[in-house]
């Protein structure tokens, strides 16, 4: 699998300077199969992170959020495109947690989730899927909360207890994502999407049924399978360790 990075390109935005980074992957070679990995964090920690996510119905203030976008062009996968606020004099991403997760649905709609550094919640930013795959899309995002929520909580803990400069701590979190945590979680989450679509198709007897819902699920399953193979091929076998140590009590 080849990976090429395109130099950032600037686009106008009334509030922020914006960068777009793309990486593309060659899928001419079939990716090796990979067993869906269980999250490294404890079940209790993952469940609590998911509960906090589900209670977060409204996005927080714009200054604490990145706006993720994932582009799909045939079999080429653009992995990241983030809008983040830049501090004066900095050329790196500073001051915002990268929103990196987004899942296509029905070839037109999306869902996205990201860590909110101001409250430590890993939040679903949007579920914009009017199709039969909507439930699977939510499960995909909930898997990200399970995988990554505990490190988001520890990021906020370090910020609140002034264990470092806020921008530097957030950059450390983003570096952790880029070092493999993001791809590891995407491998897991797309595996959840695939399994969910198979279960929904079976429940709706789609082998014998050519309904609109079944056609949507068939397309969804095909697309999610491509994404799963792509991410699982580049993902590490285990999630990288979160770079933060909690300052107070046990982790949630």
C-alpha positions in Angstrom: 0.0 0.0 0.0 1.5 3.3 -1.0 0.8 6.5 0.9 1.4 10.0 -0.5 0.8 13.3 1.2 -0.3 16.4 -0.7 1.1 19.7 0.6 -1.5 21.7 2.6 -3.6 24.1 0.6 -5.2 27.2 2.1 -8.8 28.1 1.7 -10.6 31.2 2.8 -12.6 31.2 6.1 -13.9 34.3 7.9 -12.8 33.1 11.3 -9.8 30.8 10.8 -7.0 30.0 8.6 -7.7 26.6 7.1 -5.5 23.8 6.0 -6.3 20.7 4.1 -4.1 17.6 4.3 -4.8 14.5 2.3 -3.3 11.1 2.2 -4.3 8.6 -0.4 -3.9 4.9 -0.4 -3.5 2.4 -3.2 -5.9 -0.5 -2.9 -4.8 -2.5 -5.9 -3.6 -5.1 -3.5 -6.2 -6.6 -1.3 -5.6 -5.8 2.3 -5.0 -8.7 4.6 -7.9 -9.8 6.8 -7.7 -8.7 10.4 -9.7 -9.8 13.4 -11.6 -6.9 14.9 -9.6 -5.7 17.9 -11.1 -5.3 21.3 -10.4 -1.8 22.8 -7.5 -1.6 25.1 -9.4 0.4 27.7 -11.6 -1.3 30.3 -15.2 -2.1 29.6 -16.3 0.2 32.4 -14.2 3.1 31.2 -15.4 2.6 27.6 -19.1 2.4 28.7 -18.7 5.6 30.8 -17.1 7.4 27.9 -19.9 6.4 25.7 -22.5 7.5 28.2 -20.9 10.9 28.4 -20.9 11.1 24.6 -24.6 10.3 24.3 -25.4 13.0 26.9 -23.6 15.5 24.7 -26.4 16.5 22.3 -25.3 20.0 21.5 -21.9 20.9 20.0 -19.8 23.1 22.3 -18.5 26.5 21.3 -16.8 26.7 17.9 -13.5 27.7 19.4 -13.2 24.3 21.1 -14.0 22.2 18.0 -12.4 21.2 14.8 -14.6 20.6 11.8 -13.8 17.2 10.3 -14.1 16.2 6.7 -13.2 13.0 5.0 -13.2 12.8 1.2 -13.8 9.6 -0.8 -12.8 9.4 -4.4 -13.4 5.9 -5.6 -11.0 3.6 -3.8 -8.7 6.5 -2.8 -9.3 7.6 0.8 -8.6 11.1 2.0 -8.0 10.5 5.7 -7.9 13.9 7.2 -9.0 17.5 6.5 -9.3 19.6 9.6 -10.1 23.2 10.3 -8.2 24.4 13.4 -7.5 27.8 14.9 -3.9 28.9 14.6 -2.1 30.9 17.3 -0.1 33.9 16.1 3.3 32.9 14.8 2.6 29.2 14.7 2.7 27.0 11.6 1.5 23.9 13.4 -2.0 22.9 14.5 -2.5 24.7 17.8 -5.4 25.3 20.2 -7.8 22.7 18.9 -8.3 19.0 18.9 -8.4 17.6 15.5 -11.8 16.2 14.5 -10.8 13.3 12.4 -13.6 10.8 12.2 -16.4 10.8 9.6 -18.3 8.1 8.0 -20.1 8.2 4.6 -23.7 6.9 4.4 -25.9 6.5 1.3 -23.2 8.1 -0.7 -24.2 11.6 0.4 -24.5 11.9 4.2 -22.0 11.9 7.1 -21.4 11.6 10.8 -18.6 13.0 12.8 -17.1 12.9 16.3 -14.3 14.5 18.2 -12.8 15.1 21.6 -13.9 18.3 23.3 -10.8 19.5 25.3 -12.9 21.9 27.4 -14.9 19.3 29.1 -13.2 16.0 28.4 -16.2 14.5 26.6 -15.7 12.6 23.3 -18.7 14.0 21.5 -20.7 13.0 18.4 -20.8 16.2 16.4 -23.4 15.0 13.9 -25.3 12.0 12.6 -26.6 13.1 9.2 -27.7 9.8 7.8 -31.4 9.5 6.7 -30.9 6.0 5.4 -31.4 2.5 6.8 -27.8 2.5 7.9 -28.4 5.3 10.5 -28.2 3.0 13.4 -24.9 1.5 12.2 -23.5 5.0 11.7 -24.2 5.8 15.3 -22.6 2.6 16.5 -19.5 3.6 14.4 -19.2 6.9 16.3 -19.9 5.2 19.6 -16.9 2.9 19.0 -14.7 5.9 18.6 -15.9 7.2 22.0 -15.1 3.8 23.5 -11.7 3.7 22.0 -10.6 7.3 22.5 -12.8 8.7 25.2 -10.5 7.9 28.1 -7.6 9.8 26.6 -9.9 12.8 25.9 -10.8 12.8 29.6 -7.2 12.7 30.6 -6.4 15.6 28.2 -9.0 17.7 29.9 -7.7 16.7 33.3 -4.2 17.8 32.4 -5.6 21.1 31.0 -7.7 21.8 34.1 -4.9 21.0 36.5 -2.4 23.1 34.5 0.0 20.2 33.9 1.2 22.0 30.8 0.3 24.7 28.3 -3.1 24.1 26.8 -1.9 24.3 23.2 1.0 22.0 23.9 -1.2 19.4 25.6 -3.6 19.4 22.7 -0.8 19.1 20.2 0.3 16.1 22.2 -3.2 14.5 21.9 -3.2 15.2 18.2 0.2 13.6 17.8 -1.1 10.5 19.6 -4.0 10.3 17.1 -1.6 10.7 14.2 0.8 8.1 15.7 -1.7 5.3 15.2 -4.6 5.8 17.6 -6.8 7.3 14.9 -6.2 4.5 12.4 -6.6 1.8 15.1 -9.9 3.2 16.1 -11.1 3.6 12.5 -10.2 -0.1 11.9 -12.4 -1.0 14.9 -15.2 1.4 14.0 -15.5 0.3 10.4 -15.5 -3.2 11.6 -18.5 -2.3 13.7 -20.2 -0.7 10.7 -19.7 -3.9 8.6 -21.0 -6.2 11.3 -24.0 -4.0 12.0 -24.9 -3.8 8.2 -24.7 -7.6 8.0 -27.0 -8.0 10.9 -29.5 -5.4 9.6 -29.5 -7.0 6.2 -30.2 -10.4 7.7 -33.0 -9.1 9.9 -34.6 -7.5 6.8 -34.2 -10.7 4.7 -32.2 -8.7 2.1 -31.0 -11.9 0.4 -34.6 -12.3 -0.8 -35.6 -8.6 -0.8 -34.7 -5.8 -3.2 -36.3 -3.0 -1.2 -34.9 0.5 -1.1 -33.7 -0.2 2.5 -31.9 -3.3 1.4 -30.2 -1.5 -1.5 -29.0 1.2 0.9 -27.6 -1.4 3.3 -25.9 -3.3 0.4 -24.2 -0.1 -0.7 -23.3 0.8 2.8 -21.8 -2.6 3.5 -19.7 -2.4 0.4 -18.3 1.0 1.2 -17.7 0.2 4.9 -15.9 -3.0 3.9 -13.5 -0.9 1.7 -12.8 1.5 4.5 -12.3 -1.3 7.0 -9.7 -3.0 4.8 -7.9 0.3 4.1 -7.6 1.3 7.8 -6.9 -2.1 9.2 -4.0 -2.5 6.8 -2.3 0.6 8.1 -3.4 0.5 11.8 -1.2 -0.7 14.6 -2.1 -4.0 16.2 -2.7 -2.2 19.5 -3.7 1.3 20.4 -0.7 3.6 21.3 -0.6 4.5 25.0 -2.3 7.8 25.9 0.4 10.4 26.5 -1.3 11.8 29.7 -1.3 10.7 33.3 -4.4 11.7 35.3 -3.8 14.1 38.2 -6.9 13.2 40.2 -8.4 9.9 41.3 -9.1 6.9 39.2 -9.8 7.3 35.5 -13.6 7.4 34.7 
